[in-house]
């Protein structure tokens, strides 16, 4: 069982920045693939960015060049640095871990981009 706890969400003006963190329980964090997803009201949950255990990263086209995913295996933490935020980035952001068929989700953190 892996527990994921996200933090770092909040209200930010357009053009601003936020950094989300997701701390995972367990002692084998380094072998999990990790990802950030988001869900806006009335929309399906969508991929934002993923980082594999080998460090390979992937981004949704809508966030390329603005968001950066990273991980610190010593701290069991994955980060999402979000810059140049837009109102359309408003959503609940979820952390996901996966290893084979084992998938775990965090409870989500709200990001609101508004003036």
C-alpha positions in Angstrom: 0.0 0.0 0.0 1.3 3.4 -0.9 -0.1 6.6 0.5 0.3 9.9 -1.4 -0.1 13.3 0.1 -0.2 16.4 -2.1 0.4 19.9 -1.1 1.3 23.3 -2.5 -2.0 24.2 -4.2 -3.7 27.6 -3.8 -4.9 30.7 -5.5 -2.5 32.5 -7.9 -2.8 35.2 -10.5 -2.3 34.5 -14.2 1.3 34.5 -15.0 2.2 33.4 -11.5 3.9 30.2 -10.3 3.2 27.4 -7.8 5.1 24.3 -6.8 3.2 21.2 -6.0 4.7 18.4 -3.8 3.6 14.8 -3.4 5.1 12.8 -0.6 4.8 9.0 -0.8 4.9 6.4 2.0 7.0 3.3 1.7 10.7 2.5 1.2 10.7 1.7 -2.5 9.6 5.0 -3.9 12.5 5.0 -6.3 11.1 2.2 -8.4 7.7 3.7 -8.9 6.7 5.7 -11.9 5.1 8.9 -10.7 2.7 11.4 -12.4 0.6 14.4 -12.0 -2.9 14.6 -13.3 -5.6 17.2 -13.1 -9.4 17.4 -13.3 -11.3 20.6 -13.9 -15.0 20.9 -13.1 -17.1 19.1 -15.6 -14.1 17.5 -17.4 -12.3 14.2 -17.3 -9.1 13.7 -15.4 -6.1 14.3 -17.7 -2.4 13.7 -17.7 -0.2 16.7 -16.9 3.2 15.1 -16.5 4.9 11.8 -15.7 8.4 10.8 -14.5 9.5 7.2 -14.7 11.8 5.5 -12.2 14.6 5.9 -14.7 14.0 9.7 -14.9 12.3 9.8 -18.3 9.7 12.5 -18.4 6.6 13.3 -20.4 4.3 16.3 -20.6 0.9 17.1 -21.9 1.2 19.5 -24.9 -0.7 22.1 -23.0 1.9 22.5 -20.3 5.2 21.9 -22.2 7.6 24.7 -21.6 5.7 25.9 -18.5 5.6 23.0 -16.1 8.5 20.8 -14.8 8.2 17.5 -13.1 11.0 16.2 -10.9 11.6 13.7 -8.1 13.8 13.4 -5.0 14.0 9.7 -4.2 15.8 10.4 -0.9 12.7 12.4 0.2 10.1 10.1 -1.4 8.8 13.2 -3.1 7.7 14.2 -6.6 7.3 17.9 -7.5 5.5 19.8 -10.2 6.9 23.3 -10.8 4.2 25.4 -12.6 5.2 28.6 -14.2 3.3 31.1 -16.4 0.0 29.8 -15.1 -3.2 30.4 -17.0 -6.8 30.4 -16.0 -7.3 27.1 -17.9 -4.8 25.5 -15.5 -7.4 25.7 -12.8 -8.2 22.2 -11.6 -7.7 19.7 -8.8 -4.2 18.3 -9.2 -3.7 14.6 -8.3 -0.5 12.7 -7.7 -0.3 9.1 -9.0 2.1 6.3 -8.4 2.3 3.1 -10.5 4.3 -0.1 -10.4 3.2 -2.9 -12.7 -0.5 -3.2 -12.0 -0.4 -1.3 -8.7 -1.8 2.2 -9.0 -2.3 4.7 -6.2 -3.8 8.2 -6.1 -3.5 11.1 -3.7 -6.4 13.1 -2.5 -5.7 16.0 -4.7 -4.8 19.7 -4.2 -6.8 22.6 -5.7 -5.0 25.0 -8.0 -7.0 28.2 -8.9 -5.6 30.7 -11.4 -7.6 33.9 -11.3 -7.2 37.6 -11.1 
